[in-house]
């Protein structure tokens, strides 16, 4: 689903996102509008990538913590098994 463009053209004026640019002709206004909307899309994609990266980083930290806990438990079990074998 595509979102509404941040910038629009009205004759030779480009407006949107709290800004307004008056140009000398409509062709330049259309080009500026396309460029600004392209940059807005790139910015949106970058924010999305940053959110996904943060989520993945948090999940990796959780996995590492879980692996450390499991490693400690395996070491404990290994020690218990060794103690049982020595007791025989």
ZAROVO-260395 format. One record per atom (N, C-alpha, C): x, y, z. Coordinates in steps of 0.02 Angstrom, whole numbers, plus 32768, in hexadecimal, padded with zeros to 4 digits. Example, Ala and Ser with C-alpha at 12.3 -4.5 7.8 and 13.67 -1.06 7.14 Angstrom:
! ZAROVO-260395
82947EE4818682677F1F818682947F5B818682827F90816282AC7FCB816582858002818A
//
This chain:
! ZAROVO-260395
802A7FC68000800080008000802D803E8000802580687FD0804D80A57FCB802C80DC7FF3805681048013803C813A803A80338179800F800F81A8802A800481E880098047820D80028056822A7FC88095824F7FC18097828A7FF180D38296800C80DB82CD803D80D68311801B80EA83167FDC80EB83567FB880BD83537F7C809D838B7F6D807083917F34807F83D17F0E806583D47ED18071840E7EA5802E84337E9A803184757E9E7FF9849F7E8C801584D67E5F800A84D07E1E802884FC7DEB807484F97DF18094852F7E0580DE852D7E0B80F4852D7E5480C5851B7E8180D585187EC880D684CF7EDF810984BE7F05810E847C7F23810284857F6E80D7845C7F8B80C884647FD180BF84207FF280C9841F803280C083E2805980F383DD809180E483B380C2811083A780FC812383E8811F80F58418811F810184578140812B848981188138847A80DA816184A680B0813A84BB8072815084F380548133850A8016816A852B7FED816F85167FAE81A385307F818182854D7F43818F858C7F36817585AD7EFA81AB85AC7EC5819D858D7E8C81CC85897E5681B485B57E1C81DE85BC7DE981CC85E87DB281A285C57D7D81A385827D7B817985607D4A8162851C7D65812E85027D45810F84C57D5D813C84887D52816284877D1B818F844E7D0E81C284467D4681E0847D7D5C820F847A7D9481EC84657DD481AF847C7DDD8189846B7E19817B841F7E1B816A84037DE2815C83BB7DDE819C83947DED81D383A97DD1821383877DDC8227838A7E27822083C67E44823083CE7E8B820283A27EB681C383A17EA6819383787ECB81A6832E7EC881B883167E8C81CC82D07E84820B82C27EAE823A82F07EAC827982E77ED1826C82E67F1C824483157F35823583177F7C821082D97F9381E082C27F6B81BB82857F7D81E982497F7B821882487F4C824982117F4A827382107F8A828B824B7F9F82B382507FDD8289823D801A824A8250801B821E823D8052821681F18055821081D1801B82098188801982498167803282838180801D82C28165803582C8816D808082B481A7809982B681B380E1828881838106824D817780EB821E8148810A823B8101810B825980ED80D3827880AB80D082B180A4810182D980D88108831180D7813882F880D0818082C280F4819082A580EE81D4828C80A781DF826E808A81AD8255804581B2828F801481BC82C5801E819683007FF3819D831D7FFA81E38321803781FC833B804282408311801E827482CF8020826D82A47FFD829C82AF7FB2829982B47F97825B82C07F50825383047F3B826F83367F65826483797F57827E83787F5682CB83567F8682E983517F888332832E7F49834C82F97F35832B82D57EF9834083017EBB833B83267EB5830483537E7C82FA838A7E7D832F83A57EB8833D83D97EBE837083C07EA783B483847EBC83C783677EA78407835D7E5B840883457E3F83D0833A7DF783CD837C7DD183D283B17DEA83B383F37DCA83B8840D7DCC83FF84027E03842284177E07846883F27DD2849183B17DCA8485838A7D9884A883A47D52849A83B57D44845B83CF7D02844784127CF6846A843D7D29846C847E7D21848C84767D1384D684487D3684F7843C7D2A853E84227CE3854A83F47CCD851E83D97C8A852484107C56851B843C7C6084E984737C3284DE84A27C30851984AF7C69853884DB7C6B857384BB7C4385AC847B7C4B85B684577C2585EB845B7BDA85DC844D7BC8859D844F7B81858B84967B64859384C87B8C8581850E7B768588851E7B6985D185087B9685FE85137B8C864584F07B4D865E84B47B418646848F7B05865B84B27AC6864184CA7AC7860484EE7A8D85E8852E7A81861185527AB68622858F7AAE864B857D7A91869085467AA886AD85307A8D86EE851F7A4386E884F97A3286B484E779EB86AA852579C1869D855479DB8677859279B7866A85B879AB86AB85BB79DE86D585DB79D5871685B779A28741857579A38740854E79728767855A792C874D855D7923870C856A78E186EE85B078C9870185E178F586FD862578E38710862978CF8759860578F38783860478E387CC85E4789F87D785AF788F87B2858E784E87B885BD781687A185E17821876B860F77EF8751864977E287818660781787A18697780F87D1868077EC8810864077F48820862577D5885D861C778A8854861A77728817860F772A880B864A77028819
//
